[in-house]
Amino acid sequence: MSKELGSVFRTLRNNCTFTQQQVADALHLDRSTYAYYERGTTEPDLKTLKKIASIFNVDPALLLPDEDGRIAIRVSDVAEPAQEEVAQENEEKILDPHDGNIYTLTKEEKSFLAVFRALNKKEKRLLRDFFEDLYDGEFDEE
């Protein structure tokens, strides 16, 4: 794997304000395994690459190398967040469409979001059904 793709992983992760551990947990991997991906020491298999793309909300095709081994996405294509933003990862605000209130995501919630993004459609539906039963309410479909 190219170190360039590892740098893209790191930049995407920083943009999402996820830690390596949160991404590794979402992928069901050891943190060190994911860290090797970011360093370019090892490369993920195709299934893991697709999950990584899902976690970072990018098109998986952008992460696949072409016949010359180059990837479509570059670190320069992904804006690195300002250091203040990275330092304030617990202060990310979201707007709840149901009540209009602004909420802050905790590290645990961000970790849960990373895991959710890595699920396939069927697993997401099962999880949504579980929460719907637990919550006894309705959730909007995507």
Helices and strands as residue ranges (DSSP letters): H 3-15, H 20-27, H 31-39, H 46-55, G 60-63, G 75-77, H 83-87, G 89-91, E 93-95, E 102-104, H 107-118, H 121-135
